[in-house]
Amino acid sequence: MLKEEYTYKRTPKSASISSDLVIVGGGLTGTCAAITAARAGIKVILVQDRPVLGGNCSSEVRLWILGATSHMGNNNRWARESGVIDEIMLENIYRNPDGNPLIFDTVLLEKVVEEKNITLLLNTAVFDLDKNQEGSADEDKITAVHAFCSQNSTQYTLSAPLFCDASGDGIVGFLAGAAFRMGAESMEEFGEKFAPDKAYGELLGHSMYFYSKDAGRPVKFVPPSFALQDIKDIPRYKTFNPKDFGCRLWWLEYGGRLDTVHDTEKIKWELWKVVYGAWNYIKNSGEFPEAENMTLEWVGTIPGKRESRRFEGDYMLKQQDVVEQKVFEDTVAFGGWSLDLHPADGIYSDQSGCNQWHSKGVYSLPYRCFYSKNISNLFIAGRIISATHVAFASTRVMATSAVGGQAVAVAAALCKKYDCTPRELGTKYIKQLQLALWRSGQYLPQTDVADRENLVTQAVEIKASSTLKLTELPGSDFWAVIKDSVAQMLPIAKGYMPSVTFQVEAETDTTLAVELRKSSKYFNHTPDVTIDFQAFELKKGKQEITVNWSVDFDETCYAFVCFMKNQQVKIRYSEMRVTGLVSVFNATNPAVSNYGKQQPTEDIGVDTFEFWCPQRRPEGRNIAMKFGKSLEVFGTENITNGLHRPISQPNAWVADTKDKTPLLTISWNEPTTISRVDFVFDSDYDHPMENVIYVHPETVMPFCVQDLQVLTCNDEVVGTIENNHQSKRTIYLKKPVTTQHLKIRLSGSATDVPVALMEVRCY
């Protein structure tokens, strides 16, 4: 029994914890950063002011994770973010293809608690910090942050040589006195033609989500007194749709005219009014009889926040960097979401809920955007990185923020190794940082990375039991009308473009136009350059057509064989799927402002071009066709080219379709000692893998190797992988082996998909 007499005043229980890195903010960015840093061997304290991890993608908010793939609605092929966020998304789709947000919470939590180097503090909010004495030579250095846990009534003092602010609102940077901005820059400051004026608004608001479900019987709804009474105050009220089940209504947005930090509670109450008013309208207006049996299942208790402070680093990303895909010497991450601004009046605006403009491909993010320019030991990550308001409109999304968090975490580990500040790391050790990121799975656009410790690059021969020489995509029983123009993307080596033979069925005599296109930049997948055009007179019925091209390719890139829209014609498809091949359609996807073509009506500093996008499986078949010359781009040399995904080529070794358990043999001039083997598999980087709302047809991607054995030259099995569904796997050998030949036996499980391997590395 504890019994205490009266005392004038008590203080909370206190605890002091030290580590190598303190990360404040347990959203997706902070979570990925913590996992990465812990795996890099440093001690991490992860401080989260909510009861769950994930922030906007947690069960408290339920916004789907997106980034460069943009719901498969842009031209960024094979662009899903890699590294830890990729691991999380693949694990979630394996366990949780129905998008249950509660299960996704457990995926995140498990990833964190499995790392022994992470100290996790949930329900713990930072409220103060300590710095070195003002006026001292290192007064710009944080020494500790102070935080309070509401659940165990404990005040923490958390100290470390390095801090990362991934808190969303930038509480650490704000308290530390770091330079920041809030609002929109003028067009003149950075020359950004898309910079908004005050009438449009300078801040994006918050959104509140809700779930509804069919109860199987009539359910009445009596709204609370605070619900919005006149739904016609919302200009877009006519677009409510009970089939959206609440959480697709991202445009229930408010707060862009207020202080999105200090007015958040006020904004939340307004959004509650809107949500319950919207549901009252759906249930009781009489306009939605299909809602009779529907009931509210869940309403968010905190809003999803888009924008508040942005902190200044040594470089500020701007609109032109995104649109022009600027190459940086210190690239550490990438983005690909559209420049996506929203009217500040949100739900009460008579304008469209968003204003999205895409670039022609993914863009790079420089390291200088990820640390404070005037707090010497503070990393910044997430939506608060150093970017203008317009560039932030793209970088703010969660998957982009997550790869930024991974970059910060690896940088922190190297700062410890080299005993330097974040800025010093960028000036002295950027190549080491890029190599470490590359090894961790990070994709770095237009960045050459040399891994001299990888023993596979020293091999004298990499031999495969078979290699795919693609002569055809065999026809199936599936034919489809060319209701939207469709293209087959084909990886073509520099030089000869082989002839293409395909089959069509015409309902009547008609003309079919076929175009050959490529991208103006070899690393993009926007077919904005037409290099050949042919028209074919079709007779009613089925027929086979061969196209002989009159052009060569001056660089290795993807060719787009485009069959232009003609609803009188069906084309034959194939069930065969191959790493690095995909069909794309010039269709529409209004969810991401894709109406077939991006065409601004005025000069706002973005490009005009068409969208050619893939379909989700089980659709998205390749077009059946035969090639006059086999496509020989799937050789074993791809395993050591340093590219982990299709870019201008598939960048994978692919086995012959008949070789179901292919063998790869790596040989050296002399016996070589190996203790670890890394693998990179094809997990279909075109698939966005939204973590909630969407239902996915697969739990394992069809291109992914599932079972693997590693054998020595004596056929001794020294490592295995079974039932794999991840992009990146490592086998740590129980004891180092010395062998002159390393053999790898692989197998997949998908029908009509040849086995593929992006990379193997030995150390």
Buried (B, 14 or more C-beta within 10 A) or exposed (E): EEEEEEEEEEEEEEEEBBBBBBBBBBBBBBBBBBBBBBBBEBBBBBBBBBEBBBBBBBBBBBBBBBBBBBBBBBBBBBBBBBBBBBBBBBBBBBBBBEBBBEBBBBBBBEBBEEBEBBBBBBBBBBEEBBBBEEEEEEEBBBBBBBBBBEEBEBBBBBBBBBBBBBBBBBBBBBBBBBEBBBBBBEBEEBEBBBBBEEEBBBBBBBBBBBBBBBEEEEBEBEBEEEBBEEBEEBEBBEEBEBEBBBBEBBBBBBBBBBEBBEBBEEBBEBBBBBBBBBBBBBBBEEEBEEBBEBBBEBBBEBBBBBBBBBBBBBBBBBBBBBBEBBEBEBBBBBBBBBBBBBBBBBBBBEBEBBBBBBBBBBBBBBBBBBBBBBBBBBBBBBBBBBBBBBBBBBBBBBBBBBBBBBBBBBBBBBBBBEEBBBBEBBEEBBBBBBBBBBBBBBBBBBBEBEBEEBBBBBBEEBBBBBBBBBBBBBBBEBBBBBEBBBBBBBBBBEEEBBBBBBBBBBBEEBEBBBBBBBBEBBBBBBBBEEBBEBEBEBEEEEBEBEBEBEEEBEEBBBBBBBBBBBEBBBBBBBBBBBBBBBBBBBBBBEEBBBEBEBEEEEEBBBBEBBBBBBBBBEEBBBBBBBBBEEBEBBBBEBBBBBBBBBBBBBBBBBBBBEBEEBBBBBBBEEEBEBEBBBBBBBBBBBBBBBBBBBEBEBEBBBBBBBBBBBBBBEEEEBBEBEEBBBBBBEBEBEEEBEBBBBBBBBBBEBEBBBBBBBBBBBB
